[in-house]
């Protein structure tokens, strides 16, 4: 690949990742609204979200490009594992939003920036240079401030929320690595999205059908599956969440993973908390403290530094 072509691909990757970040930033607001207004168990919400994502993708791909619905059988075990890992991540993420609120949960999940950079170096042999390390440190410092992790009282007040949010970050890192690996296998990002959400929907359904409340955040009984009942507004919001920002956001993110190293793509998506914080303020009345705003700025600074450093290096080479 020529230097010019590489620059074009990188620039395209940054734009796609930023677009994905802006779109995905609305998902936490939707989830918070549904859990607060309708009190739907988070993992039941995750099932219906995944179900409507699959339905949307089946309809769109069938009409626009039916060939993407087909997949060689040799990839099915890989995508089943991918779907299982995604279900764990998505479940933790939905629980985190319910426990922490939209703004804080979104920032906590981007502790994934550090996990992704380190795991990508180990598993995918991606370069871990000084610029990435600086960006990782800035992003982690920002996450610490937003989670108020320096305040001992925060751990007593919301230990479950902080742990769930951080584990969601680890899950997002694994999702990013799997997405990069899928791209390297030559899988179309939209096909990958369809099968991953399809397997995740099956897993969420089975978890919600477990008797009692064996898993935190699930339906108590099978009769709770159709939680919204005749609340058509609730059904409308979850369909909008699935068919809009979830399909577009994750689809674009998977596309960015075919254009950029997983560590870079994930670092770019740490801009999402800034978008979510603004939306959560205006739509949900959530407010960040001064330290939390400073933490969000640190995260943004890490991404800006990474992009600036990359541009300087390419300029020096030419």
Steps between C-alpha positions, in 0.01 A plus 500: 500500500640841403543776757226709337258209502587427864432863594165493321402177675607634839311827451192306393537274802513799737188654344308172512603440863402855601163463326451172685587671828248780446223253410576252779497783753119505479460134603569560869235773506243262347593222745487732801158632390359148462634370832387810689159542333390137459731332757577223252772261624825594323570155353143470373550836330823363353306205353239715328764741377696213344182344357395820322857559376492157334153565355613835361815357344310207346254738334757753382754249371228291333386807308836660431759219478369153569842340441614637838249276675695190399807387687741208451436241772864500606449847654198403714693367805712817501194727482322294767792570735495864392127516574551351846770752585287782363204388710717518813624848405157629399341361816760666722463825306121506538530423871758777536266757346225396740737522802712803405291714268564565132790744527713320761437154351613619157824638639570189708461270200786682332747364748499257205754728331777371726382139490479509120846649451663245730307197376546600136874514554492151651242326279508683164861625511387859451760767569490659845703817458546806720206688347260218581636471854449874559147475360427199720626678813290809422192289435544296819559813707182643354306185588627516859381860538160437342440192717608706807725205580734724705220552752492201742133570567419431136614139542269456799216683328515331162750212505279280281456780247874572473593133468227435242605803297867400504420140404289638215815682387691171495214345305509783246873444456442133420218595262738738320768233466249249368373757250853564374558127476174458304616768254832318459304183419334687213153511659274787395435726804122498444489121471707477817259737676198292395637170626654641818174667604309189393699271726490763778119519475475122546732513801306787660171316444633186670637701794166675548318166496703369794275442803480766768766771490808283462670782309487865604284716275291231330128431478355320804282268292416424137186713531725805544655461154243731342571761765355803320163333442271762345746783565555565130722800571744267678504259207551794266799632694677163516438438128640846427802427723569175315425603142669838526808568716579135578504375140667811361741549792628143529496456122723803452723391788548158343581678174761719673663181634566396140674834438690558826681297767254400772691702762474819292133450413413440865696805613310716251172374642595638840356826363157341554474603870517867404209459260304295755564746782351785296196293398448367855511856635236635261276192476532330841615783725821315593783732599873437523709657774801718425738204544285284275506767229879520540516123460296516179740765366797275582344221296442734206857624532631145471321447168603839363863433598493160330371648176742796514797272567403273215478795261843628613659161437354468151605857417856427612511185283390689189 
